[in-house]
Amino acid sequence: MKNFLIFLLLIFVHENIYAQSANKLKKELLSSIEQKSEELITISDNIWEAAEVAFREAKSSQYLIEYAKKNGFIVDSDLAGMPTAFTATFGEGSPVIGIIGEFDALPGLSQTTVPYKSELVNGGAGHGCGHNLFGTASLGAAVAIKELIENGSLTGTVKYFGTPAEEKFFGKLWMIREGVFDNVDVVMDWHPADNTEANVQPSLALVDFMVEFTGQAAHASADPWNARSASDALELYTHGINSYREHIKPSVRIHYHIQDAGQVVNVVPDYSRIWVRVRDITRDGLVPVYDQVKKMAGGAAIMANVDHNVSLISGIHDLLPNRTGGMVMQKNLETLGDIQYSQEEIQFAFEMQENNGKPKVGIDGKIRPLRETLASPGGGSTDVGDVSYNVPVVSLAATTAPKGVPWHSWSVVASSGMSIGHKGMLHAAKALGMTMVDIFKDEKLRKEIKAEFDERIGDYKYDAFLDPGPPPIDYVD
C-alpha cells in the first residue's frame, strides 16, 4: 500500500511539473502572438485585398512565404504541380506537428469593409470564407512554436502547409498524392465561423464532375429541324436532377452550375456544359447518388439526340474528428476565455444582421462547451477531410463574423477584412499554438490521438477521388 501511495505521489508530482512547464511555454507563446499581432493583421489584410481564386493565389501565397522565410523557416514551393502550394518547416526530428493554411478567395464576392453590400472591385473575388484569416492565423501559431523550438523549450519539427484551391479544386488532394503530408504525427486545422469551439464534428464528403453535351448548331428560326440542341440536353438533365431530389436521403446535397448553355438567342447551341456536385455524410454514401446522376446525363443526351461526356474533377472525404485532441483544444480555449468586442463592433454586427434580414443578436464570441460528435452534422465540406484520412487532425472553429449572417457571401468578406475578423484570427492562432505546445510536450497525448485515429480509420483503405493527371491550374472560368 505504501509503495502504491508513493507511486501515486510521483505521478501527481510529474503531472504538476508538466503543467507548470506547459503553462510557462503557453504564456511565452501568447506573448509572442500578441507582439506579432499587427504584422499578422497586415498579412491578412494584404491577402484579403488580393482576393485571388483557386490556383491563382500568387500574391497571397507569397505574403505567407515571405513571412515564413523572415522567421527562419525552410520553404519548399511549387509542390505537386501547383505553383502556389508550399510548406514551411523549422526544427528537426520527432515529433512532427503540422498546421494547415488556406488563402484562396471566392469569385464574384468583392466587398468593402462595411455592414451593407458594397462592391470593392466590379465583378471581383472576395474572401467569403475567411481564408485570408485562416492562412495567417495558422502561420502565426507556427512562428510562435518555432521560437520555442529555437530556444530549446520544445523539441521536434513544426511544418506549415500552404494549401491552395480549397474552394474549387481541393489542392490538398494532389499534395497528399505526392506525399507532402507523409511522416507527420498530428496536423492542426481551424476555420473561420460565427462561433468558437473545438471542432469534433465530421464534414460532408463530395464529388465534383463536369458534364458536356455536344450536338449540331442551326438557325433557331430558319431551320431548327437541322439542329440537335445541347441546350435541350442540359435542361432535360437539370430537370432530371431536380426530380431526383425527392428520392435521395435527407443528408444528400446536389448542386450544379450551368457554365455554358449557348451564346445567342438565334442559334441552337451545339455545346453546353454543367458543373455538378454531390455531397453526403461519407464517400460510401455519395457514390450511389454520383453513379445515378452520371447515368441521367446519358438519358438526357439520348432524349436530345446529342453526345455527352462526363469527366471527374475531384472529390473529397468527410472529416474524421479527433475528440482526444479536441478535449485538449477545449481546455486551451477555456483558458483563453471569450472573445471580447467593442460597442462599435457590436453595432457593425447589428447593422449587418439587419441588412441580411437576420435577428440582431450581435457577435457570439463565447467559448462553447465541447459537443458530442454527431453522425450527421450537415454543413459544408473541406479537403482537410482527406488529410484526416492520412494523419490525425485536431480542429478548431473561431468567430470571425456576426452570428447568423450568410456564409460565402459579402457579409463574411466584409467581416474578414476588419477588426471582428482580426480578433477571431488572433484568438485562433493562440488556441492552435497552445494546443501544439501540449502535443509537442506530451508523448502520451500524441499516442492517444493516434490511437483514436487508428480506431476511426479501422480497415478503411484511403483512395483519393482523383484522376491520375495533374491539377487543372490552367482552367478556364
N, C-alpha and C positions, 0 to 999 in steps of 0.2 A: 504493500500500500504506500509506504514511504517513497519507494522508487517511482511509483506511478505519479505521486504528487510532485516529485521533483521534475519528472518528465513534463507534466502539465505546466509547471512554472517556467521551464525552459522554453516551451512553445510560446507562452504568453510574453516572455521577455523578448524572444526573437521577433514576434509579430509587432510588439511595441516599438522595437528598434527600427524595423522595416517601415512602419507607419510614420515614424518621426523623420526618417531619411527621405521617404517619398514626399511627405508634406513639404520638406525644405526645398526639394527639387521643384515641386509644383509652384511654390512661391517664386522661385527664380524664373521659371517658365512664364508665369503670369506677368511678372515684371518685364521680361523681355518682349512679350507681345504688346504690352502697353507702350513701351518705348518705341516700338516699330509701328504703332497704330496709324500714324499719319502716312508713313511710307506705304503701308498696305492699302489704306483708303485711296491713295493716289493711283496705285496699280489697278485696283478695282475700277476706279472711275475711268482710267485710260482704256481698259478693256470694254467697259460699258459704252464709252464713246465710239470705239472702233466698231463694235457690234457686227462681228464677222460670222458668217454662217458656215455650215459644215464643210470641212476640209479647206476652208479659205481663211483660217484664223491666223494669218501670218503675223500681224501686229500683236494680236492677243497672246499668242504663244511666246513671241519674242520678249514681251514685257516680263513674263514669268521666267523665261530662260535667263534674261539679264540679271534679274534679282537673285536667282539661284546661284549664278556664277559669282556675283558680287559677294555672296555669303559663303563662298568656298566649296560649293557643290561641283561634282564632276557631271557634266551634262552630255548625254547621248541623244542626238536628234535625228530627224528624218527616219523614224522607225517604221518597220512593217509596211513600207511603201507609202507612208503618209508624211509629207513634209512638216506638218505641224504636230506630230506625235513625238514625245521626248520623255526621257527620265532624267532626274537629278538626284545624285547619290552622294552620301557622305558617310564615312566610317568604314569599318571592315569587320568581317566575321559575323557570328551569330549573336543574338537573333537579328533577322532582317525584317523590319517593320515598314510596310509600305503605306502610302497615303495617296488617294486619288484626287486629281484636279481636273475640272472641266472648264471650258471657256468659250463654247460656241453659242451664237445667238439664234433667234428665230426670224425668218423672213416676214416682212410686212408689219412689224410691230414697233416701228420707230416712234419714240415718245420723249417728251421733255420731262423734267422732274417736277411736275405739277399734278395736283389731285384730280384733274379732269383731262379728257382726251385732247392731246395737243401734239401733233406730229413734229418731230425734230428734223427728219430728212424725208422728203417726199418719197414714199414707197420703200423706205429703208428698213433695215432689220432692227431688232431690239432684244434686250435680254429679258424676255418674258418668262424665263425660268430661273433667273438669278445666277447664271453661270459665271458672270463676272465676279460675283462674291464667292462662289464655290471654289474656283481655282485659286483665288487669292488667299482665302482663309486656310486652305489645306497647306499651301506653301508657307504661310506664316507659322503654322504649327510645326512644320518640318524644320524650318530655320531655328525655331526655339529649341527643338530637340537636338539639332546639330550642335548648338552651343553647349549643351550638357554632355554630349559625346566628346566634344573638343576639349572641354576642361576636365575630362576623366570621371564625371559623375555618373555617366551611363556608358555601357559598352555595347557594341554591335553596330548595325548599319540602319540608317534611315533612307528610304527611297521614295521620291515623289514621282508619280506617274502623271504626265501631261497627256490627257486623252481627248482627242478631237472628235467632232461629229457625233456627239451623243444624241442630238435631237433628230438626226435624219438617217444616217447610215450605220451608226454604232461602231465607232472606231476601235473600241476595246476588243472586238472580235478578232480583228487582224493582229492586234498586239498579242492576244492570247495565243493565236495560231503560230506566231513567230517566237513564242517562248518568253516574251517580255516579262510576264508575271511569274516565271519559274523561280523556285528557290526562295520564295518569300514566305515568312511564317504567318503573318497576320497582315491584313490590309484594312486601313481606316477609310471611312467614307462619310460624307454628310450631304445634305441637300437643303437649300432654302425652302421655307414653308411659311404657314401662318400660325404655327405653334412650335413649341420647343419640347423635344423629348428624345430619349434614347430610342432609336428605331429598331423594333424587334418584330416588324411585320414583313411578310413577303410582298413582292410586287407582282405584276402580271407578266406572263410570257407573251411574246407576239411574233408574228412573221409578216414581212413586207414582200410584196411581189408586184410586178408590172404586167398588165395585160394590154396587148396591142392588137388592133383589128385592121386588116388591110383588104380593101375592096376595089371598086372601079369608079373613078370620078366621071361625072357627066353634068350637062347643064340642068339646073334644078327645075326649069320650066320647059325648055325646048325638047329635051329627050331624056327625062328621068328614068325611062324604062331601060336605058342603056347603062344605068348606074347599079352598083352594088354598094350600099351605103355602110361605111364603117361607123358612122354616127348612129345609125339604126341599131347596129350590133351593140354599141356602148349603152344606148338607152335600154335595150332589152336586158342587158347584163345587170345594170343597176336596178332595174325593176325586179329581176330575179333575186338579187341580194336583199333588197328591202322586203320582199315576200318571205324570204328565208328567215328573217329575224324572229318571226313568231315561233319558229320551230327549233331554236337553239336554247341552250341553258342560260339562265339569267347572268351567269358570270362571264359569258362571251360578249365581246365587243367586235363589231365590224365597222371600219371606216374606209372611205375612199376619197380620192382627189382626182377629179377629171382634169387631165393635163392638156389634152388636145381633142377637140371634137369638131374640127373644121375651122376654116378661116373666114369665109364669106357666105352670105345667105344664098347666093345664086349658083353655088357649086355643091353638088352632092359630094361630100368628102370621101376620099378613098383611104383615109388614115385616121385612126383615133387611138388614144392612149389613156389608161386609167391606172393610178397607183392604189393598191388595195392593202389594207392592214387587218389582220385577225388577231385578237387577244383572248386569252383565257388564263385561269389561275396557274396552270402548268403547261409545259410544252406538250405533254401527252394529251391534255385536254383540247388543245387548239388544233392538233394535227388532223383529226377527222373533219373539222369545220373547214380548215385550209384545203383539204382534198376535195371536199364538196364544192367549195366556191370556185376552185380551179376548173372542175368539171362543168360548172354552169357557164363559164366563159366559152367552152366548146359548144354548148347548147345555143348560146346567143349567136355565135358565128354561123351555126347551121341555119337558124331562123332568118338571118340577114343575108345568107349566101355569100359570106366573106371568109377569109382566112384569119387565123388568130395565132398569137404566140404568147405564152406565159413564161416569164423569167423571174427567178428568185432574186430579190435584192439582198436581204439578210433577215435574220430573226434572232430573238434573244430569249434567254431563260428567265424564269422568275427569280427573285432574290431570295437566297437562303438566309433567314435571320440567324443571329447567334445571341442567344439570351445570356450566355455566360459573359461575353464581352459587354452586352447591353446593360447588365447589372452594374458593372464597373463604371460604365459611362454614366449611368443614372446617379451613382454616388457623387461623381465629379460635377454633374450638373447641379445637384442639390447643394454641393459646397459652393459653387459659383453663385447660386441664387437666381432670382428672376431678372429679366432684362428690364431696365427702368427707362421710361420715356418722358420727354418734356411735354409741357402743355401744348407747345406748337406742333409737336409730332402727333399728339393725340388729335388735335384739331385737323391736321392734314388727313389723318385716317378717317375722321368723321365725314369730311367733305368727299373723300374718295369713295367711301361706302355709300353716301347719298347719291353720288353720280353714277354708281353702279346699281342703284335700286336695292341695296342691301341694308340690313339693320345697322344703325350707328352704334356699334359696340366697341370701337377703338382697336387697340392692338393687344394681342394676347402674348405677353412676354413671360408668363408664368411657367414654371417647370412642371410638366405633367408627371403624375406617377407612372411607374413602369406598367404598361398594359400587358394583358395576356396576348400571346401570339394567336392571331385569328387564322383560320383555314382559308377564308375568302375575304380579305380586307377591301378589295376593289382598288380604285385609284389607277395610277399610271404604271409605266414600265421603264426600265433602265438597263443599259448594258453592264452595269455593275452586277446584275444578276449572273451573267456569265463568269465574271470574276469570282463570284461567290460559290460557283461550282468547281473552282480550281484552287482556291485558297480561302480560309476563313475571313469573313468581312464583318467588321464592327462598325455600326452605322448610327447616324445622328440626324435629327431634323432641328433646324433653328429658325426662329421667327425673323423674317425679313420683309414682311408685307402685312398690311392691316388684315384683320380677321374677316374671312368670307369673301374677299374680292376674287374675281375670276383669275385663275392661273393661266399662263400662256396668253396674257392679254396686256394691254397698255398699262394697266394698274401695277402689275409686277415690274414692268420696265421702269416706271416712274419711281417706285419704292427702292428698286435695286441701285438707283443712281444717287440716292440721298441718305440722310442720317439714319432712317429706320433700317434700311438695308445694311448700312455700315455697322450698326450696333449688333445686328444678328451675325454678321460676318466675323466680327472680333470675338463674340461670345462662342461661336463655333470653333474658331481657332484655339481658344483657351480650353474648351472641353475636350477637343480632339487631342491637344498636346498633353493635358493632364492624364488622359486615359492611356496615351502612349507611354508616359512615364511608368504607369503601373505595369503595362505589358512588357516593357523593357526590363524592369527590375524583378519581376516575379515569374520565374520559370514554371512554377506550379500552375499559375494562371494561364500561361501560354499552352501548357499541356491540356488543361481543361477546355480552353477554347477550341483546340484542335480535336479533342475527343468529341465535343458536340458536333463539330463539322463532320467528322467521320460517321457519326451516328445518323445525321440528317442525310448525308450522301448515300449511305448504305452501299448497295452493289450497283448503283446507277453509273453508267459509263458516259462521261461527257462527250457530246458530239455537237459541234457548232452548226447552227443554221447558216451555212456559208458555202458558196460555190468556191472552187479552187482558185479562181482568178484574183487579181489584185484589187484593192479598194477603188471604187469609182471616183477618183479625185477629179476627173475631168468631166463630170456630169454636166448636163445642160438643164437649166432651171425649167 
